[in-house]
Amino acid sequence: MKKLKQLYFTNRFFYGLLTIATFFVISFFVKVLFIPVAILFWILTAVMIWDLIFLFSGKGNVSVIRNYPEIF
């Protein structure tokens, strides 16, 4: 539970889930859409799991260098 509190999901993540869920509902009426939507769902799931493994694997820290002007 400690690791879950460290996660920050942006609106883009939730919009992606909403889009996939909407297309799943539409795919009940248009059968051709079911396979592509299922593939998108599994791609989103795989990317999310890869991101979690990358963040919490413990093999060093994620470092970022920010370049920005001194006067904002």
Kinemage of the C-alpha trace (Angstrom):
@kinemage 1
@onewidth
@group {chain A} dominant
@subgroup {mainchain}
@vectorlist {calphas} color= white
{ca met a 1} P 0.000 0.000 0.000
{ca lys a 2} L 2.962 2.279 0.620
{ca lys a 3} L 3.982 2.076 -3.045
{ca leu a 4} L 0.477 2.883 -4.259
{ca lys a 5} L 0.447 6.130 -2.303
{ca gln a 6} L 3.568 7.216 -4.208
{ca leu a 7} L 1.835 6.968 -7.576
{ca tyr a 8} L 0.409 10.035 -9.253
{ca phe a 9} L -2.013 9.372 -12.086
{ca thr a 10} L -2.572 12.289 -14.419
{ca asn a 11} L -5.799 13.042 -16.233
{ca arg a 12} L -4.330 11.500 -19.394
{ca phe a 13} L -4.338 8.077 -17.712
{ca phe a 14} L -7.993 8.360 -16.729
{ca tyr a 15} L -8.986 9.711 -20.148
{ca gly a 16} L -7.293 6.679 -21.693
{ca leu a 17} L -9.233 4.325 -19.435
{ca leu a 18} L -12.469 6.171 -20.192
{ca thr a 19} L -11.813 5.961 -23.926
{ca ile a 20} L -11.094 2.235 -23.798
{ca ala a 21} L -14.175 1.598 -21.654
{ca thr a 22} L -16.328 3.607 -24.066
{ca phe a 23} L -15.016 1.664 -27.044
{ca phe a 24} L -15.661 -1.609 -25.186
{ca val a 25} L -19.294 -0.585 -24.768
{ca ile a 26} L -19.500 0.387 -28.445
{ca ser a 27} L -17.881 -2.922 -29.420
{ca phe a 28} L -20.888 -4.801 -28.035
{ca phe a 29} L -22.884 -3.301 -30.894
{ca val a 30} L -20.108 -3.157 -33.527
{ca lys a 31} L -18.362 -6.523 -33.247
{ca val a 32} L -15.421 -5.490 -35.454
{ca leu a 33} L -14.131 -3.103 -32.767
{ca phe a 34} L -13.739 -5.695 -30.013
{ca ile a 35} L -10.332 -7.110 -31.025
{ca pro a 36} L -8.616 -3.710 -31.610
{ca val a 37} L -9.993 -2.362 -28.320
{ca ala a 38} L -8.841 -5.464 -26.466
{ca ile a 39} L -5.365 -5.044 -27.973
{ca leu a 40} L -5.304 -1.394 -26.873
{ca phe a 41} L -6.353 -2.424 -23.376
{ca trp a 42} L -3.525 -4.954 -23.089
{ca ile a 43} L -1.012 -2.449 -24.486
{ca leu a 44} L -2.087 0.112 -21.869
{ca thr a 45} L -1.832 -2.538 -19.157
{ca ala a 46} L 1.632 -3.639 -20.312
{ca val a 47} L 2.911 -0.055 -20.468
{ca met a 48} L 1.577 0.646 -16.987
{ca ile a 49} L 3.206 -2.486 -15.542
{ca trp a 50} L 6.495 -1.657 -17.289
{ca asp a 51} L 6.365 1.851 -15.842
{ca leu a 52} L 5.738 0.519 -12.322
{ca ile a 53} L 8.628 -1.929 -12.620
{ca phe a 54} L 10.887 0.829 -13.930
{ca leu a 55} L 9.967 3.196 -11.100
{ca phe a 56} L 10.052 0.766 -8.176
{ca ser a 57} L 12.685 -1.784 -9.201
{ca gly a 58} L 15.250 -0.278 -6.834
{ca lys a 59} L 18.110 -0.417 -9.330
{ca gly a 60} L 19.068 3.202 -8.883
{ca asn a 61} L 17.091 6.374 -8.907
{ca val a 62} L 15.341 8.047 -11.775
{ca ser a 63} L 17.162 11.315 -12.357
{ca val a 64} L 16.084 14.306 -14.390
{ca ile a 65} L 18.013 17.379 -15.488
{ca arg a 66} L 15.840 20.433 -15.979
{ca asn a 67} L 17.081 23.253 -18.186
{ca tyr a 68} L 15.140 26.458 -17.794
{ca pro a 69} L 15.928 30.174 -17.879
{ca glu a 70} L 16.859 31.909 -14.629
{ca ile a 71} L 14.237 34.619 -15.016
{ca phe a 72} L 10.796 33.191 -15.296
